[in-house]
Amino acid sequence: MPIMSRFYLLVISLSLFAFVLIGKLVYIQFYQNNEKVSLSPDAIIKNVVLEPSRGNIYASDGNILATSISRYELHWDALVPSQTSFDINKNALADSLALVMGLSSSEALSRLTNARKQKNRYWSVANNISYSEYMRYKSFPIFNKSAYRGGLIVEQQIVREHPLGKIAERTIGYELKDKDGTFFRVGLEGAFSQYLRGNSGLRLKQKIANGQWKPISDSNEKEPTEGYDLHTTIDVNIQDIAHNALLTQLEKYEAEYGTVVVMDVKTGAVKAIANLGRTKEGKYFEKLNYAVGDAHEPGSTFKLMGMIAALEDKVVDVDTEIKTGNGEMMFFGKYKVKDSKRGGYGTITAAKAFEVSSNVGLVKIINDNYKNNPKQFVDRLYNMGINKPLGLPIRGEGVPKIPYPTDPDWDGLDLPWMAYGYGVSLTPMQTLTFYNAIANGGEMVKPMFLNEISNFGNTPTKVFSKQILNPSICSEETLNKVQGMMFNVVDKKWGTGYSIKDPLLSMAGKTGTCQVDYTTESVQYIASFVGYFPAEEPKYSCIVVIHRPNKSKGYYGATVAAPVFKEVAKKIYNDIPHQVKIKLTDLNSLIETSNKFNSKTVPDVAGMSKNVARITLEKMGFTVVLRGEGVVKSQSIPPGEKFKKRQKIILDLI
């Protein structure tokens, strides 16, 4: 064969070999395991988004309510270690893995050997482990080498945890991302997600067998940056008090769900917000944010709004006589308004109609004076601002419903029904905001959930202060009158809240008992109580709403909801003795009317604040010695014993 022919044949053979070799490499790279892969570089290597660590959410005292922690997923590229390294260390690695995996050493060794024989580039080692667990794996033979020599692949995930458990869980909330890229946002996590989220990072990964993606290196192309922290107004101690008081009452009355909100009177700062709903198993957890989103007919707690309107328009005064008759009145021959007291209250003052919560009394006050001009009444309500949402940052706020005379569905029942809280809708938070204004000298402030937003302890990015919704919901004259009525609701024997009267803590408020499903044969109830304490110098306002209690066990607001209010108020009051002042004249009258304090025996002052206990005992003739600060833990003379004037008693405080 001529030399040139041989040369051409050699060139052709080498070219064919090169094409075959390239084809084989392409096949191995892109068609391994019969899975066709695009030749696009993006299909081989890509940057994977790394979610940043969300900022923390703190309680007002610095306790962490929500935080992001790292969880780790470990894989092993079985082809990375050299044969020598694998042979020397495989038994020791198997022994280490056996301890954490709950396997025998022989079984662990078998799995390692099979992974290497099968050329597994992404053998699963551990999932969802903590940092300390990850560091333990990282100390194992072979795994303790670099990724390029040992083959350990580490992938980090950020998960959200609540160190204090279920406390205010629904208000703290969450953010979930759907498959289509949309977000579902709840509570503070959702409302302030743009601050909490931080900035994403990037990590370069390469596609390997079975559609899996393996990080190319230990480092990230772009490091994620942590989000901002939220500092909330929630007080952990008050939240715990509210949560447990509500839970106990829900279980006692087998209620469907309930809520408690505690608010700082001056600023509107929400100190506690508990929302508990019942499961099919009869347990309770934070299902929904009922306080913010559940708009419903408030019943008798709405009588305050009607009474203020009537007093402002001067159609009645506190001593105006109202003829309630036998406690029943009819509209259109078939719609009945009825008082809870059988036989009615007869002729009573307008103030007492409010204090005993007479439905007939309030209906007569409103209907008799506004039936010819209902717009005047509703305009008064609108001027107070109760027809507008509060504009809370938390999504899902219920929309208030206050019918207006020009509405197409307005009829002759709307005005009388509104007088005692039917045909209108408010959320518990909206109702509390109005009552809080009564405690706050008429100034209505917006509920506040955050104190500040900050990052890494630097100067706060955003500081929140009180927002005034209405500088004065009514005149000072009217304000003083309704404050007196609300105090009498609890203080006077005829008041619907008298059962929660306490000798050492003055409270003011209003009970509510509202029917639901009243168009059916199975009428259910909503029990509520809303008010503030101490009555003479309000520090906190609070609302309790409990839905559908077991009627056989009780359903009135005074029975079901008011005791929760008292328990919350008492425990908060005892925790803040330095913040609350008791007038000596008030305490004298309280002691004189209290059945707890017999002038011949030693009272039980455990749990009282230092000042209240001292004044109580000194007025009875004791010489009081205080040891410590806070509330009374124990007393040197047991309760019930007889004592002599000027006898010394030692109080140990905590």
Beta strands, then each sheet from edge to edge (+ up, - down):
strand 1: 45-50
strand 2: 57-58
strand 3: 64-76
strand 4: 123-129
strand 5: 152-161
strand 6: 174-177
strand 7: 183-186
strand 8: 201-207
strand 9: 213-215
strand 10: 229-232
strand 11: 257-264
strand 12: 270-278
strand 13: 284-285
strand 14: 321-323
strand 15: 328-331
strand 16: 335-338
strand 17: 347-349
strand 18: 444-445
strand 19: 450-454
strand 20: 462-463
strand 21: 468-470
strand 22: 508-516
strand 23: 524-533
strand 24: 540-547
strand 25: 623-627
strand 26: 632-635
strand 27: 648-653
sheet 1: 1+ 8- 9+
sheet 2: 4+ 3- 2+ 10+ 19- 20+
sheet 3: 4+ 3- 5+
sheet 4: 6+ 7-
sheet 5: 13+ 12- 11+ 24- 23+ 22-
sheet 6: 14+ 17-
sheet 7: 15+ 16-
sheet 8: 18+ 21-
sheet 9: 25+ 27+ 26-
end
